[in-house]
Amino acid sequence: MSGAAATQALRRLKVAEVSSKIFGNTFNPTGERTGNYILRQNFRGENMVRYYPSQLDRNLIKVPRISRLVGDKLYDIDEIDRLNAIDKRRARGKGAPKKGEGKRAAMAKKKKK
């Protein structure tokens, strides 16, 4: 009985080997781990190069776009716009609270009472 099962197992292995040659699959009878799944993946190097900017582009991003020299001082227009927007929000009561007057401080004061 065991001899017949062994010959049948050998036949299955041979059939698997021949079919892997025909269809171009890998023949791995022991089931060891291989790196084929990595090699089958699409190469993503070009997409990564396009996604991340080059060093030169990163340095240009850090430099303020437009600065204006008024008198002896250099003013950053983007920063001036940001400060003006903050002032407008504060005038309407929408600005950030002062230190110690935020949500946590209010909750702590309620607990103390």
C-alpha positions as CSV (number, residue, x, y, z in Angstrom):
1,M,0.0,0.0,0.0
2,S,2.8,2.5,0.9
3,G,4.7,1.6,-2.3
4,A,1.7,2.5,-4.5
5,A,1.2,5.8,-2.6
6,A,4.9,6.6,-3.1
7,T,4.8,6.0,-6.8
8,Q,1.6,8.1,-7.1
9,A,3.3,11.0,-5.2
10,L,6.3,10.8,-7.6
11,R,4.0,10.9,-10.5
12,R,2.4,14.0,-9.1
13,L,5.8,15.7,-8.6
14,K,6.8,14.9,-12.2
15,V,3.5,16.2,-13.6
16,A,3.9,19.4,-11.5
17,E,7.5,19.8,-12.8
18,V,6.5,19.4,-16.4
19,S,3.5,21.7,-16.1
20,S,5.8,24.4,-14.5
21,K,8.1,24.1,-17.4
22,I,5.2,24.4,-19.9
23,F,3.5,27.4,-18.2
24,G,6.6,29.1,-17.0
25,N,5.9,28.8,-13.3
26,T,8.5,28.0,-10.6
27,F,8.8,24.4,-9.5
28,N,9.2,24.4,-5.7
29,P,8.4,20.9,-4.4
30,T,9.8,21.6,-0.9
31,G,7.7,24.8,-0.4
32,E,10.7,26.9,0.6
33,R,10.2,30.7,0.6
34,T,11.6,32.5,-2.4
35,G,11.8,36.2,-3.3
36,N,9.7,35.7,-6.5
37,Y,6.8,37.7,-5.1
38,I,9.1,40.8,-4.8
39,L,10.5,40.3,-8.3
40,R,7.0,40.0,-9.8
41,Q,5.9,43.4,-8.4
42,N,6.0,46.5,-10.6
43,F,9.1,48.6,-10.3
44,R,8.2,51.7,-8.4
45,G,11.5,53.6,-8.5
46,E,10.4,56.0,-11.3
47,N,7.2,56.9,-9.4
48,M,9.1,57.6,-6.2
49,V,11.5,59.9,-8.0
50,R,8.5,61.8,-9.4
51,Y,6.8,62.0,-6.0
52,Y,9.7,63.3,-4.0
53,P,11.1,66.6,-5.1
54,S,14.8,66.9,-5.8
55,Q,17.2,68.7,-3.3
56,L,17.2,71.8,-5.5
57,D,13.4,72.0,-5.5
58,R,13.3,71.5,-1.7
59,N,15.7,74.4,-1.2
60,L,13.5,76.6,-3.4
61,I,10.4,75.7,-1.4
62,K,12.1,76.9,1.8
63,V,13.0,80.3,0.4
64,P,10.2,82.8,0.7
65,R,8.6,83.4,-2.6
66,I,8.5,87.2,-2.6
67,S,10.2,89.5,-0.1
68,R,10.1,93.2,-0.1
69,L,12.9,95.5,1.0
70,V,11.4,98.5,2.8
71,G,13.9,100.9,4.2
72,D,16.6,98.7,5.9
73,K,14.3,95.7,6.6
74,L,13.3,92.8,4.4
75,Y,9.7,91.8,4.7
76,D,8.1,88.5,3.8
77,I,4.7,89.1,2.2
78,D,3.4,85.7,3.1
79,E,4.2,86.2,6.8
80,I,2.6,89.7,6.8
81,D,-0.6,88.2,5.2
82,R,-0.7,85.5,7.9
83,L,-0.3,88.0,10.7
84,N,-3.1,90.2,9.2
85,A,-5.4,87.2,9.0
86,I,-4.7,86.4,12.6
87,D,-5.5,90.0,13.7
88,K,-8.8,89.9,11.8
89,R,-9.8,86.6,13.5
90,R,-8.9,88.0,16.9
91,A,-11.0,91.1,16.3
92,R,-14.0,88.9,15.6
93,G,-13.2,86.8,18.7
94,K,-12.1,83.7,16.7
95,G,-8.4,83.8,17.6
96,A,-6.5,81.4,19.8
97,P,-6.9,81.8,23.5
98,K,-4.2,83.2,25.7
99,K,-2.0,80.8,27.6
100,G,-3.9,79.3,30.5
101,E,-7.3,80.2,29.2
102,G,-7.9,77.3,26.9
103,K,-10.3,74.3,27.1
104,R,-8.1,72.3,29.5
105,A,-7.7,75.3,31.9
106,A,-11.4,75.9,31.9
107,M,-12.1,72.2,32.7
108,A,-9.5,72.3,35.5
109,K,-11.2,75.4,37.0
110,K,-14.5,73.7,37.0
111,K,-13.1,70.7,38.9
112,K,-11.5,72.9,41.6
113,K,-14.9,74.5,42.4
